[in-house]
Amino acid sequence: MSGQKGTPMPTFHDPADTYRVFDDLVAGVRSLRQVFDQLANAHLNARDRAFDDNGNLHCGCGVRAGSRR
């Protein structure tokens, strides 16, 4: 390590290697987006079955957070 505190050591000797890491990062973000899209679709498709802890179906379906009927 160099004599300076907090100075990061270089990870890549060849700057072109950063493209591989960037591509892996982009692929991971795309996969995460796909998971979020699938999760959102599952929630939207099950809205008609949503209910609160007391079994009230009208409370769980179609009401925005923070608003009351």
Secondary structure by P-SEA (a helix, b strand, c coil): ccccccccccccccccaaaaaaaaaaaaaaaaaaaaaaaaaaaaaaccccccccccccccccccccccc
